Amino acid sequence: MVIYGVYIVSKSGGLIFNHDHNIPKTETEKTFSFPLDIKLQYENKKVVVAFGQRDGIMVGHVLTAVNGTPVTGRQLDDGKDVFDVLENEELFPLNLKFERPKMTTNEKIFLASMFYPLFAIASQLSPEPRSSGIEVLEADTFKLHCFQTLTGVKFMIVAEPNQTGMDVLLKRIYELYADYALKNPFYSLEMPIRCELFDTNLQNLLEQIEKSGISNV
């Protein structure tokens, strides 16, 4: 069983907790001749692919190394500017390594705020009253499972598409939330969850499920 992440969204649509559990690292390393057939640009303190795709390198992927030398920002570890190197024909061929970027906290907050109205629209589209809203969102590489509590707080799990028993896991996470977050005298509703006991017990729960399966929870 592979679980990629856990998210909790408040009743007002704000992301109050996220946990990246098992995000696969996607790396692609290729040798390029001059001139590059992909366009790179510097944004958000990273050199990213802005145009062109090839051999598993996609738009949005981040340049992480040139000839084995790590890239930090737009500089190589030896102090050279990445774009000065890429524009120098004499240095080619060059071996470039790219990887899929990790989502930033701001990006996760944005996605959570986008899911909130989709959930509400799904409830309104139902021909039957009192629809539960979106419970499963399926793609070819993952499934998003959602459980909404009576108070409107939404618990979401992103997992492999063939995983079963996610409804049970969501309710177990809800129990941990009730035990370790809501009973914490320093926690206020609708605020981000910063509770070490909740983090620790959630991590232990996910590891237990991956080792022994959902039936043992």
C-alpha positions as CSV (number, residue, x, y, z in Angstrom):
1,M,0.0,0.0,0.0
2,V,1.4,3.4,-1.0
3,I,-0.1,6.6,0.5
4,Y,1.3,9.8,-1.0
5,G,-0.2,12.4,1.3
6,V,-2.8,13.5,3.9
7,Y,-4.6,16.8,3.8
8,I,-7.1,18.4,6.2
9,V,-9.2,21.4,5.0
10,S,-11.2,23.5,7.4
11,K,-15.0,24.1,7.0
12,S,-14.2,27.5,5.5
13,G,-11.9,26.0,2.8
14,G,-8.5,26.7,4.2
15,L,-5.7,24.1,4.4
16,I,-4.9,23.5,8.1
17,F,-2.7,20.4,7.8
18,N,-0.7,18.5,5.2
19,H,1.6,15.6,5.4
20,D,3.8,14.3,2.5
21,H,4.2,10.7,3.2
22,N,5.7,8.9,0.2
23,I,6.2,11.2,-2.7
24,P,8.2,9.4,-5.4
25,K,11.3,11.3,-6.6
26,T,11.1,11.6,-10.4
27,E,14.5,12.3,-12.0
28,T,15.6,12.4,-15.7
29,E,19.2,12.8,-16.8
30,K,20.0,13.4,-20.5
31,T,22.9,14.6,-22.6
32,F,22.2,17.7,-24.8
33,S,23.9,19.1,-27.8
34,F,24.0,22.8,-28.7
35,P,21.6,24.6,-29.0
36,L,19.2,23.3,-26.4
37,D,15.9,22.1,-27.9
38,I,14.0,23.1,-24.6
39,K,13.6,26.6,-23.2
40,L,14.7,27.2,-19.6
41,Q,13.8,30.2,-17.5
42,Y,14.5,31.3,-13.9
43,E,11.4,31.6,-11.7
44,N,10.7,31.2,-8.0
45,K,14.4,30.8,-7.3
46,K,14.6,27.7,-9.6
47,V,15.7,27.1,-13.2
48,V,12.6,25.4,-14.8
49,V,11.6,24.1,-18.2
50,A,9.3,26.7,-19.7
51,F,8.8,25.2,-23.2
52,G,9.5,21.9,-24.9
53,Q,9.3,18.3,-23.7
54,R,11.5,15.2,-24.5
55,D,12.5,11.9,-23.0
56,G,10.4,12.3,-19.8
57,I,11.5,16.0,-19.3
58,M,8.3,18.0,-18.9
59,V,7.3,21.7,-18.6
60,G,7.7,22.7,-15.0
61,H,10.6,20.3,-14.2
62,V,13.5,21.8,-12.4
63,L,17.2,21.7,-13.4
64,T,19.1,20.2,-10.5
65,A,22.6,19.4,-12.0
66,V,24.9,20.2,-14.9
67,N,27.5,17.6,-15.7
68,G,27.0,16.3,-12.1
69,T,27.5,19.7,-10.5
70,P,24.4,20.6,-8.4
71,V,22.4,23.7,-9.2
72,T,21.3,26.1,-6.5
73,G,19.1,28.8,-7.6
74,R,20.6,29.8,-11.0
75,Q,24.2,29.0,-9.9
76,L,26.3,25.9,-10.0
77,D,28.2,24.9,-6.9
78,D,31.4,26.2,-8.5
79,G,29.9,29.7,-8.7
80,K,29.2,29.7,-12.4
81,D,25.9,31.1,-13.7
82,V,23.7,28.3,-15.2
83,F,22.6,30.4,-18.2
84,D,26.2,31.5,-19.0
85,V,27.1,27.8,-19.2
86,L,24.1,26.8,-21.3
87,E,24.9,29.6,-23.8
88,N,28.5,28.6,-24.3
89,E,28.7,26.3,-27.3
90,E,32.2,25.2,-26.5
91,L,31.0,23.5,-23.3
92,F,28.7,21.1,-25.1
93,P,27.6,18.4,-25.0
94,L,26.2,18.9,-21.5
95,N,24.6,16.3,-19.2
96,L,21.6,17.9,-17.5
97,K,19.5,16.4,-14.7
98,F,15.9,17.4,-14.1
99,E,13.4,16.5,-11.5
100,R,9.7,17.1,-10.8
101,P,9.4,19.9,-8.3
102,K,7.9,19.4,-4.9
103,M,4.7,21.4,-4.2
104,T,5.3,24.4,-2.1
105,T,3.1,25.2,0.9
106,N,1.5,28.1,-1.0
107,E,0.7,25.7,-3.9
108,K,-0.9,23.2,-1.5
109,I,-3.0,26.1,0.0
110,F,-4.1,27.1,-3.4
111,L,-5.1,23.5,-4.4
112,A,-7.1,23.1,-1.1
113,S,-9.0,26.4,-1.8
114,M,-9.8,25.1,-5.3
115,F,-11.1,21.7,-4.0
116,Y,-13.5,23.5,-1.6
117,P,-15.8,25.0,-4.3
118,L,-15.6,21.8,-6.4
119,F,-16.9,19.9,-3.4
120,A,-19.8,22.3,-3.0
121,I,-20.6,22.2,-6.7
122,A,-20.7,18.4,-6.7
123,S,-23.2,18.5,-3.8
124,Q,-25.4,21.0,-5.6
125,L,-25.3,18.9,-8.9
126,S,-26.7,15.8,-7.1
127,P,-30.3,15.0,-8.2
128,E,-30.8,13.7,-4.6
129,P,-30.9,15.9,-1.6
130,R,-28.2,15.9,1.1
131,S,-25.4,14.7,-1.2
132,S,-22.1,13.9,0.5
133,G,-20.1,15.8,-2.1
134,I,-17.0,14.4,-3.7
135,E,-15.8,11.2,-2.0
136,V,-13.4,9.9,-4.6
137,L,-11.5,11.8,-7.3
138,E,-9.8,9.4,-9.7
139,A,-7.0,9.8,-12.1
140,D,-4.8,7.3,-14.0
141,T,-1.9,7.6,-11.4
142,F,-3.7,8.3,-8.1
143,K,-7.0,8.5,-6.3
144,L,-8.0,11.3,-3.9
145,H,-10.3,10.1,-1.1
146,C,-12.3,12.6,0.9
147,F,-14.3,12.3,4.1
148,Q,-16.3,15.3,5.4
149,T,-17.2,15.4,9.1
150,L,-20.5,16.8,10.4
151,T,-18.7,20.0,11.3
152,G,-17.6,20.5,7.7
153,V,-13.9,19.7,8.1
154,K,-12.6,17.6,5.2
155,F,-10.0,14.9,5.5
156,M,-8.3,13.9,2.2
157,I,-5.9,11.1,1.3
158,V,-4.0,10.8,-2.0
159,A,-3.0,7.2,-2.6
160,E,-2.3,4.7,-5.4
161,P,-5.4,4.1,-7.5
162,N,-5.7,0.4,-6.6
163,Q,-5.7,0.9,-2.8
164,T,-8.8,-0.2,-0.9
165,G,-10.0,0.6,2.6
166,M,-9.3,4.3,2.4
167,D,-12.7,5.1,4.0
168,V,-11.5,3.2,7.1
169,L,-8.2,5.1,7.2
170,L,-9.9,8.4,6.8
171,K,-12.0,7.7,9.9
172,R,-9.0,6.6,11.9
173,I,-7.2,9.9,11.0
174,Y,-10.4,11.7,12.1
175,E,-10.1,9.9,15.4
176,L,-6.5,11.0,15.8
177,Y,-7.5,14.6,15.0
178,A,-10.2,14.4,17.7
179,D,-7.9,12.9,20.3
180,Y,-4.7,14.9,19.7
181,A,-5.7,18.2,18.0
182,L,-9.2,19.0,19.3
183,K,-8.3,18.0,22.9
184,N,-5.2,20.1,22.8
185,P,-5.9,23.2,24.9
186,F,-3.6,25.3,22.8
187,Y,-5.3,24.5,19.5
188,S,-8.0,26.8,18.0
189,L,-10.5,25.7,15.4
190,E,-9.9,26.7,11.8
191,M,-6.2,27.3,12.6
192,P,-3.3,25.3,11.2
193,I,-2.6,22.1,13.2
194,R,0.7,22.1,14.9
195,C,0.6,19.3,17.3
196,E,3.6,16.9,17.7
197,L,1.4,14.1,19.1
198,F,-0.9,14.2,16.1
199,D,2.0,14.2,13.7
200,T,3.7,11.3,15.5
201,N,0.6,9.1,15.7
202,L,-0.4,9.9,12.1
203,Q,3.1,8.9,10.9
204,N,2.9,5.6,13.0
205,L,-0.6,4.9,11.6
206,L,0.5,5.3,8.0
207,E,3.6,3.2,8.5
208,Q,1.6,0.4,10.2
209,I,-0.9,0.3,7.3
210,E,1.8,0.1,4.7
211,K,3.5,-2.8,6.5
212,S,0.5,-4.8,7.6
213,G,-2.5,-3.5,5.7
214,I,-5.7,-1.7,6.5
215,S,-7.4,-4.8,8.1
216,N,-5.0,-4.6,11.1
217,V,-6.0,-1.0,12.0
